[in-house]
């Protein structure tokens, strides 16, 4: 039976990733292209700038997460940190993990989280592309995009804060250490074998997905020779498929298992991107939309299963140690996300530069060499497929049974 306030918790689970995905996607999809095609920065330099910013930001997340694990406030451990907004993603995830001891309810919460990610993706990729069509792809157009997406991030973070006030709260045990040691926390996380496997697979997945998303802005312009409106339509179709796929993935994960669904989703995503090798200028709209739908459907399964499995791994740490360290694990997950994205954008920028990509400040397509166009093609098609293949190989070693976690947790809590 649903606990009191469960719909507020589910709604909060939806809002948290809306804010994160909107802010992240607008940067991932359009950020690198803005620097190369609007400011004239060399692709390698632009990629390095992105990498440094994300690495700096990413290393803050485990620290804040571990800090929240030992925080004692009248509002619980997570809510005050969630109020800060900038750390909404890792602490929002930690709240979802500790909001329910029922693995099926946690999977449902992860489904709501995935819905939020889908909507945030729409607001951070489709809406910006359409705004650029309306206001132009120059600096003024990008400023409007930044203001609109920034308002979305602020509003959804504040709404999530209000809704998650209903979430169950746990408190740290008496005598918990309040200091933070990054090396110690990293060792604790690495000692958790299920988490270690998931994190490694997640790094490959995020690397491929980040390059694929960033490359689409270049691919639509230089390979498909289409405008930003087509780019927005692609992400709209992909996001719609992601949303509609949730009930399917929830049912499939209950029957076939989260691991099997995760692997299937990654395989589908890799194949969808690999099919771009067959595309070119004048590609039929139907062909673009079919790929978008298949990619979005697979992406929904990846997001849902990845975080549902992560919740199991974090609960496994609790039953093994008896300590609540959701914040630290969530912080490391977000750190891995940002380091993967940083490595992806840096690698893509360096690769484009090495292949002769020509930057400009005119906010429009310029003539690119065949080698530069090939580099864009490889980034949108081959690299994501290879990254998914690597992630699948890693996931084959994952063997944590959620039923064992539930039984051990019940024994630990004396139920």
C-alpha positions as CSV (number, residue, x, y, z in Angstrom):
1,X,0.0,0.0,0.0
2,X,1.3,3.5,-0.8
3,X,2.5,5.3,2.2
4,X,1.1,8.8,3.1
5,X,2.6,11.5,0.9
6,X,3.8,9.0,-1.7
7,X,2.4,11.1,-4.6
8,X,4.3,14.1,-3.3
9,X,7.4,12.0,-3.2
10,X,6.8,10.7,-6.7
11,X,6.2,14.2,-7.9
12,X,9.4,15.4,-6.2
13,X,11.2,12.5,-7.8
14,X,9.9,13.9,-11.1
15,X,11.0,17.5,-10.5
16,X,14.5,16.9,-9.4
17,X,15.8,15.5,-12.7
18,X,13.8,18.0,-14.7
19,X,16.0,20.7,-13.3
20,X,19.2,18.7,-13.8
21,X,18.5,17.4,-17.3
22,X,17.3,20.8,-18.6
23,X,20.5,22.5,-17.4
24,X,22.8,19.6,-18.5
25,X,21.3,19.0,-21.9
26,X,21.4,22.6,-23.1
27,X,25.1,22.6,-22.3
28,X,25.8,19.2,-23.7
29,X,23.9,19.6,-27.0
30,X,24.7,23.2,-27.8
31,X,27.6,24.3,-25.6
32,X,30.5,23.0,-27.7
33,X,29.0,24.1,-31.0
34,X,28.3,27.6,-29.6
35,X,32.0,27.9,-28.7
36,X,33.3,26.7,-32.0
37,X,30.7,28.2,-34.3
38,X,29.8,31.5,-32.5
39,X,33.0,32.5,-30.6
40,X,35.6,31.1,-33.0
41,X,37.3,29.0,-30.4
42,X,39.2,26.0,-31.8
43,X,37.4,22.7,-31.1
44,X,40.2,21.3,-29.0
45,X,40.3,24.5,-26.8
46,X,36.5,24.5,-26.4
47,X,36.5,20.9,-25.4
48,X,39.2,21.5,-22.8
49,X,37.3,24.4,-21.3
50,X,34.2,22.2,-20.9
51,X,36.3,19.4,-19.4
52,X,37.9,21.6,-16.7
53,X,34.6,23.2,-15.6
54,X,32.9,19.8,-15.3
55,X,35.8,18.2,-13.5
56,X,35.9,21.1,-10.9
57,X,32.1,20.9,-10.5
58,X,32.1,17.1,-10.3
59,X,34.6,16.8,-7.4
60,X,32.3,18.9,-5.2
61,X,29.5,16.4,-5.4
62,X,30.9,13.5,-3.3
63,X,32.0,16.0,-0.7
64,X,28.5,17.5,-0.4
65,X,26.9,14.0,-0.5
66,X,29.0,12.7,2.3
67,X,28.4,15.9,4.3
68,X,24.7,15.3,4.0
69,X,25.1,11.7,5.2
70,X,26.1,13.0,8.7
71,X,24.0,16.2,8.8
72,X,21.5,16.7,11.6
73,X,18.9,19.4,11.0
74,X,15.2,19.9,11.8
75,X,14.5,19.2,8.1
76,X,16.4,16.0,7.9
77,X,19.7,15.2,6.3
78,X,19.0,16.0,2.6
79,X,16.4,18.7,2.3
80,X,18.6,21.7,3.4
81,X,21.2,20.7,0.8
82,X,18.6,20.2,-1.9
83,X,17.5,23.8,-1.2
84,X,20.9,24.9,-2.5
85,X,19.8,23.9,-6.0
86,X,23.2,23.4,-7.4
87,X,23.5,20.0,-5.7
88,X,19.9,18.9,-6.4
89,X,20.9,16.0,-8.6
90,X,23.1,13.9,-6.3
91,X,21.1,14.6,-3.1
92,X,17.8,14.1,-4.9
93,X,19.0,10.7,-5.9
94,X,20.1,10.0,-2.3
95,X,16.6,10.9,-1.0
96,X,15.0,8.5,-3.5
97,X,17.2,5.7,-2.3
98,X,16.2,6.2,1.4
99,X,12.6,7.1,0.7
100,X,11.5,3.4,0.5
101,X,12.9,0.0,1.5
102,X,10.6,-1.6,-1.1
103,X,12.7,-2.3,-4.3
104,X,9.5,-2.2,-6.4
105,X,8.6,1.2,-5.1
106,X,12.1,2.4,-5.6
107,X,11.8,1.2,-9.2
108,X,8.6,3.2,-9.5
109,X,10.4,6.2,-8.1
110,X,13.1,5.7,-10.6
111,X,10.4,5.6,-13.3
112,X,9.2,9.0,-12.1
113,X,12.7,10.2,-12.1
114,X,13.1,9.0,-15.7
115,X,9.9,10.9,-16.7
116,X,11.5,14.0,-15.2
117,X,14.7,13.3,-17.0
118,X,12.7,13.1,-20.3
119,X,10.9,16.3,-19.7
120,X,14.1,18.0,-18.7
121,X,15.8,16.7,-21.8
122,X,12.9,18.2,-23.8
123,X,13.3,21.5,-22.1
124,X,17.1,21.5,-22.5
125,X,17.4,20.2,-26.1
126,X,14.2,20.6,-28.1
127,X,13.1,24.0,-26.7
128,X,16.6,25.6,-27.1
129,X,16.8,24.5,-30.7
130,X,13.4,25.9,-31.5
131,X,14.2,29.1,-29.7
132,X,17.3,29.5,-31.9
133,X,15.1,29.0,-34.9
134,X,12.8,31.8,-33.6
135,X,15.5,34.3,-32.4
136,X,18.5,33.3,-34.5
137,X,21.5,31.2,-33.7
138,X,23.7,34.2,-32.8
139,X,24.7,35.3,-29.3
140,X,21.5,37.1,-28.6
141,X,19.5,33.9,-29.4
142,X,21.8,31.9,-27.1
143,X,21.3,34.4,-24.3
144,X,17.5,34.0,-24.5
145,X,18.0,30.2,-24.4
146,X,20.2,30.6,-21.3
147,X,17.7,32.8,-19.5
148,X,14.7,30.5,-20.3
149,X,16.4,27.3,-19.3
150,X,17.8,29.0,-16.1
151,X,14.3,30.0,-15.1
152,X,13.1,26.4,-15.6
153,X,16.0,25.0,-13.5
154,X,15.2,27.4,-10.6
155,X,11.4,26.9,-10.7
156,X,11.6,23.1,-10.7
157,X,14.3,22.9,-8.0
158,X,12.1,25.0,-5.7
159,X,9.1,22.9,-6.4
160,X,11.1,19.7,-5.8
161,X,12.2,21.2,-2.4
162,X,8.6,21.7,-1.4
163,X,7.4,18.3,-2.5
164,X,10.2,16.3,-1.0
165,X,9.5,17.7,2.4
166,X,7.0,14.8,2.6
167,X,9.7,12.2,2.1
168,X,10.7,9.8,4.9
169,X,13.9,10.9,6.6
170,X,16.6,8.9,8.2
171,X,19.1,10.3,10.7
172,X,22.8,9.5,11.1
173,X,23.8,7.4,14.1
174,X,25.1,9.2,17.2
175,X,28.8,9.8,17.0
176,X,28.9,9.9,13.2
177,X,32.0,11.6,11.8
178,X,31.5,15.0,10.3
179,X,34.8,15.2,8.5
180,X,35.2,14.4,4.9
181,X,38.0,12.4,3.3
182,X,37.7,11.9,-0.4
183,X,40.2,9.0,-0.5
184,X,38.3,7.2,2.3
185,X,34.9,7.7,0.7
186,X,36.3,6.5,-2.7
187,X,37.7,3.3,-1.0
188,X,34.3,2.7,0.6
189,X,32.5,3.1,-2.7
190,X,35.0,0.9,-4.6
191,X,34.7,-1.9,-1.9
192,X,31.1,-2.2,-2.9
193,X,31.4,-4.7,-5.8
194,X,27.9,-4.1,-7.3
195,X,28.4,-0.4,-7.2
196,X,31.9,-0.7,-8.6
197,X,30.5,-2.7,-11.6
198,X,27.6,-0.3,-12.1
199,X,29.8,2.8,-11.9
200,X,32.3,1.4,-14.5
201,X,29.5,0.5,-16.9
202,X,27.9,3.9,-16.3
203,X,31.2,5.7,-17.2
204,X,31.2,4.0,-20.6
205,X,27.5,4.6,-21.1
206,X,27.7,8.3,-20.2
207,X,30.9,8.8,-22.4
208,X,29.1,7.4,-25.4
209,X,25.8,9.1,-24.8
210,X,27.4,12.5,-24.1
211,X,29.4,12.4,-27.4
212,X,26.3,11.3,-29.3
213,X,24.3,14.2,-27.9
214,X,27.0,16.8,-28.5
215,X,27.7,15.5,-32.0
216,X,24.0,15.7,-33.1
217,X,24.2,19.5,-33.2
218,X,27.1,19.2,-35.6
219,X,25.7,16.2,-37.5
220,X,22.4,17.9,-38.3
221,X,24.2,20.9,-39.6
222,X,27.1,19.4,-41.5
223,X,25.9,15.9,-42.5
224,X,22.2,16.1,-42.8
225,X,22.5,19.8,-43.8
226,X,19.3,20.6,-41.9
227,X,18.5,23.5,-39.6
228,X,18.1,23.7,-35.8
229,X,14.4,23.1,-36.2
230,X,15.2,19.6,-37.4
231,X,17.5,19.1,-34.4
232,X,14.7,20.2,-32.1
233,X,12.3,17.8,-33.8
234,X,14.8,14.9,-33.4
235,X,15.0,15.5,-29.6
236,X,11.3,16.0,-29.3
237,X,10.6,12.6,-30.9
238,X,13.3,11.0,-28.8
239,X,12.0,12.4,-25.6
240,X,8.4,11.4,-26.4
241,X,9.5,7.9,-27.0
242,X,11.4,7.9,-23.7
243,X,8.3,9.0,-21.8
244,X,6.1,6.4,-23.5
245,X,8.6,3.7,-22.9
246,X,8.5,3.9,-19.1
247,X,5.5,1.6,-18.5
248,X,7.0,-1.0,-20.8
249,X,10.4,-0.9,-19.1
250,X,8.9,-1.1,-15.6
251,X,6.9,-4.2,-16.6
252,X,9.9,-5.8,-18.4
253,X,12.2,-5.1,-15.5
254,X,9.8,-6.8,-13.1
255,X,9.6,-9.9,-15.4
256,X,13.0,-10.2,-17.0
257,X,15.1,-8.4,-14.3
258,X,16.7,-5.0,-14.3
259,X,20.1,-6.3,-15.4
260,X,18.7,-7.9,-18.6
261,X,16.7,-4.9,-19.5
262,X,19.7,-2.6,-18.9
263,X,21.8,-4.6,-21.3
264,X,19.0,-4.7,-23.9
265,X,18.5,-1.0,-23.6
266,X,22.2,-0.2,-24.1
267,X,22.3,-2.6,-27.1
268,X,19.3,-0.8,-28.7
269,X,20.8,2.6,-28.1
270,X,24.1,1.6,-29.6
271,X,22.4,0.2,-32.7
272,X,20.3,3.3,-33.1
273,X,23.4,5.5,-33.2
274,X,25.3,3.1,-35.4
275,X,22.5,3.4,-38.0
276,X,23.5,7.1,-38.6
277,X,26.4,5.7,-40.8
278,X,23.7,5.1,-43.4
279,X,22.4,8.7,-43.3
280,X,23.4,11.7,-45.3
281,X,22.2,15.0,-46.8
282,X,18.5,14.9,-47.8
283,X,17.8,12.1,-45.3
284,X,14.0,11.5,-45.2
285,X,12.3,13.0,-42.2
286,X,10.8,9.5,-41.5
287,X,14.3,8.0,-41.2
288,X,15.4,10.7,-38.7
289,X,12.3,10.3,-36.6
290,X,12.5,6.4,-36.6
291,X,16.0,6.7,-35.2
292,X,14.9,9.3,-32.7
293,X,12.1,7.0,-31.4
294,X,14.3,4.0,-31.2
295,X,17.0,5.9,-29.4
296,X,14.6,7.5,-27.0
297,X,12.9,4.2,-26.2
298,X,16.3,2.6,-25.5
299,X,17.4,5.7,-23.6
300,X,14.4,5.4,-21.3
301,X,15.3,1.9,-20.4
302,X,19.0,2.8,-19.8
303,X,18.1,5.6,-17.4
304,X,15.4,3.7,-15.5
305,X,17.5,0.5,-15.1
306,X,20.7,2.3,-14.3
307,X,19.3,4.2,-11.3
308,X,17.1,1.3,-10.2
309,X,20.2,-0.9,-10.1
310,X,22.1,1.8,-8.3
311,X,19.5,2.0,-5.6
312,X,19.9,-1.8,-5.0
313,X,23.7,-1.4,-4.8
314,X,23.4,1.5,-2.3
315,X,20.9,-0.5,-0.1
316,X,23.4,-3.4,-0.3
317,X,26.0,-1.1,1.2
318,X,23.6,-0.4,4.1
319,X,22.9,-4.1,4.8
320,X,26.7,-4.8,4.7
321,X,27.8,-1.9,6.8
322,X,24.8,-0.8,8.8
323,X,25.5,2.8,7.9
324,X,23.5,5.2,5.8
325,X,25.9,6.5,3.1
326,X,23.4,7.2,0.3
327,X,24.7,10.8,-0.1
328,X,28.3,9.7,-0.6
329,X,27.3,7.1,-3.2
330,X,25.0,9.5,-5.0
331,X,27.7,12.1,-5.0
332,X,30.2,9.7,-6.6
333,X,27.6,8.7,-9.2
334,X,27.2,12.3,-10.2
335,X,31.0,12.7,-10.1
336,X,31.3,9.8,-12.6
337,X,28.6,11.4,-14.7
338,X,30.4,14.7,-14.9
339,X,33.8,13.2,-15.4
340,X,32.4,11.0,-18.2
341,X,30.8,14.0,-19.9
342,X,34.0,16.0,-19.4
343,X,36.1,13.3,-21.0
344,X,33.6,12.9,-23.8
345,X,33.4,16.6,-24.8
346,X,37.2,17.0,-24.4
347,X,37.8,14.0,-26.6
348,X,35.3,15.1,-29.2
349,X,36.8,18.6,-29.3
350,X,40.3,17.3,-29.7
351,X,39.2,14.8,-32.3
352,X,37.4,17.4,-34.4
353,X,40.4,19.7,-34.1
354,X,42.8,17.0,-35.2
355,X,40.5,16.1,-38.2
356,X,40.6,19.7,-39.4
357,X,37.3,21.2,-38.1
358,X,37.1,24.9,-39.0
359,X,35.7,27.1,-36.2
360,X,34.0,30.4,-36.9
361,X,32.2,33.3,-35.3
362,X,29.4,33.7,-37.8
363,X,26.8,31.4,-36.1
364,X,26.2,29.5,-39.3
365,X,27.6,26.5,-41.1
366,X,30.9,26.9,-42.9
367,X,32.5,24.6,-45.4
368,X,34.2,21.7,-43.7
369,X,36.7,19.2,-45.1
370,X,35.8,15.6,-45.7
371,X,37.9,14.6,-42.8
372,X,36.1,17.0,-40.4
373,X,32.7,15.7,-41.6
374,X,33.9,12.1,-41.1
375,X,34.9,13.0,-37.6
376,X,31.4,14.3,-36.9
377,X,30.0,11.1,-38.4
378,X,32.2,8.9,-36.2
379,X,31.3,10.8,-33.1
380,X,27.5,10.5,-33.6
381,X,27.5,6.9,-34.7
382,X,30.6,4.7,-34.0
383,X,31.8,6.1,-30.7
384,X,28.4,5.7,-28.9
385,X,28.0,2.2,-30.2
386,X,31.5,1.1,-29.0
387,X,30.9,2.7,-25.6
388,X,27.6,0.8,-25.2
389,X,29.4,-2.4,-26.2
390,X,32.0,-1.8,-23.5
391,X,29.3,-1.1,-20.9
392,X,27.5,-4.3,-21.7
393,X,30.7,-6.4,-21.3
394,X,31.1,-4.8,-17.8
395,X,27.5,-5.5,-16.8
396,X,27.8,-9.1,-17.6
397,X,29.7,-9.4,-14.3
398,X,26.9,-7.9,-12.2
399,X,25.3,-10.5,-10.0
400,X,23.5,-8.7,-7.1
401,X,20.0,-10.2,-6.4
402,X,17.5,-7.6,-5.1
403,X,15.7,-10.3,-3.2
404,X,18.8,-11.0,-1.2
405,X,19.1,-7.3,-0.3
406,X,15.5,-7.1,0.9
407,X,16.0,-10.2,3.1
408,X,19.2,-8.9,4.6
409,X,17.7,-5.4,5.2
410,X,14.7,-7.0,7.0
411,X,17.0,-9.0,9.2
412,X,19.2,-6.0,9.9
413,X,16.2,-3.9,11.0
414,X,14.6,-6.7,12.9
415,X,11.5,-6.9,10.9
